[in-house]
Amino acid sequence: MSSPSYVARVRSDVKQTIAGWGLSREMLSGVYTRLLTELPANPDRHLHDPIARPNLWAFRFALGGAPSRRVFSFAVERRDYTGELHIIEARLTTEGSS
C-alpha cells in the first residue's frame, strides 16, 4: 500500500527565519531537502510528535557533527484532504554552544 502524494509548502516568514540563521550553502541545502523532499515523501515516518492534534505535528532532525551539531525543529500543519504539509514555524538549536 502506498501513501498518497504530498507537497510541502514553506511559509514566507519561515523562509525568512531560515535565511536569518546564516547557514552554509551545504547545510541550507540539507534543510530544504528534508523539508521539500524527504518529509512529503513519507510524512507518516517523520510526523510522529503531535503539537496540537489532529493536524499540527513536529518535524525534527539534526545536521552537522560535534561539537556544533544543529537541531532543527519545525511545526507542520498536515492537511491530508489536500495532500499538503504547511511548514508554519521554525526553530534552530546548536548543541554544544555556550
C-alpha positions as CSV (number, residue, x, y, z in Angstrom):
1,M,0.0,0.0,0.0
2,S,1.5,3.4,-1.0
3,S,0.9,6.7,0.7
4,P,-0.9,9.5,-1.1
5,S,1.3,12.1,-2.7
6,Y,2.1,15.2,-0.5
7,V,3.6,18.5,-1.3
8,A,5.4,20.7,1.4
9,R,4.8,24.4,1.5
10,V,7.1,26.7,3.5
11,R,5.5,30.0,4.6
12,S,7.4,33.1,3.6
13,D,8.0,34.1,7.3
14,V,9.5,30.7,7.9
15,K,11.8,31.1,4.8
16,Q,12.9,34.4,6.3
17,T,13.6,32.8,9.6
18,I,15.7,30.1,7.9
19,A,17.6,32.7,5.9
20,G,18.3,34.6,9.1
21,W,20.1,31.6,10.6
22,G,23.2,32.3,8.3
23,L,23.7,28.6,7.4
24,S,26.3,27.5,5.0
25,R,25.1,26.6,1.5
26,E,25.6,22.9,2.2
27,M,23.6,23.0,5.4
28,L,20.8,25.2,3.9
29,S,20.5,22.6,1.1
30,G,20.2,19.8,3.7
31,V,17.4,21.7,5.5
32,Y,15.4,22.3,2.3
33,T,16.0,18.7,1.1
34,R,14.4,17.4,4.3
35,L,11.5,19.9,4.2
36,L,10.7,19.7,0.5
37,T,11.7,16.1,-0.5
38,E,12.0,13.7,2.5
39,L,9.1,15.0,4.6
40,P,6.5,14.9,1.8
41,A,7.8,11.6,0.5
42,N,6.8,9.9,3.8
43,P,5.1,12.1,6.3
44,D,3.9,9.2,8.5
45,R,7.6,8.3,9.1
46,H,8.6,11.9,10.1
47,L,5.5,13.3,11.8
48,H,5.1,11.3,15.0
49,D,5.2,14.0,17.7
50,P,1.9,15.9,18.0
51,I,1.9,19.6,18.9
52,A,-1.9,20.0,18.7
53,R,-4.0,17.1,17.4
54,P,-5.2,16.3,14.9
55,N,-3.3,18.4,12.4
56,L,-0.2,20.1,13.9
57,W,2.9,18.0,14.2
58,A,6.6,18.4,15.0
59,F,9.3,17.6,12.4
60,R,12.8,17.4,13.9
61,F,16.2,16.5,12.6
62,A,19.9,17.2,13.2
63,L,22.7,18.2,10.8
64,G,26.4,18.6,11.3
65,G,28.7,16.9,13.8
66,A,30.0,17.5,17.3
67,P,30.8,19.9,18.8
68,S,28.4,22.2,16.9
69,R,25.6,19.9,15.7
70,R,22.5,21.8,14.8
71,V,19.0,20.6,15.7
72,F,16.1,21.9,13.5
73,S,12.5,21.9,14.7
74,F,9.5,22.7,12.5
75,A,5.8,22.9,13.2
76,V,4.0,21.3,10.3
77,E,0.3,21.6,9.6
78,R,-0.8,18.4,7.9
79,R,-3.7,18.8,5.5
80,D,-4.5,15.2,4.4
81,Y,-7.6,16.3,2.5
82,T,-5.4,18.4,0.1
83,G,-2.2,16.4,0.3
84,E,-0.3,19.4,1.7
85,L,2.1,19.9,4.5
86,H,2.4,23.5,5.6
87,I,5.6,24.5,7.5
88,I,4.4,27.2,9.8
89,E,7.2,27.6,12.4
90,A,10.9,27.0,12.6
91,R,13.5,26.8,15.4
92,L,17.2,26.1,15.5
93,T,19.3,24.9,18.4
94,T,23.0,24.5,18.3
95,E,24.3,21.7,20.6
96,G,27.5,22.4,22.4
97,S,27.1,26.2,22.3
98,S,27.7,28.2,25.4
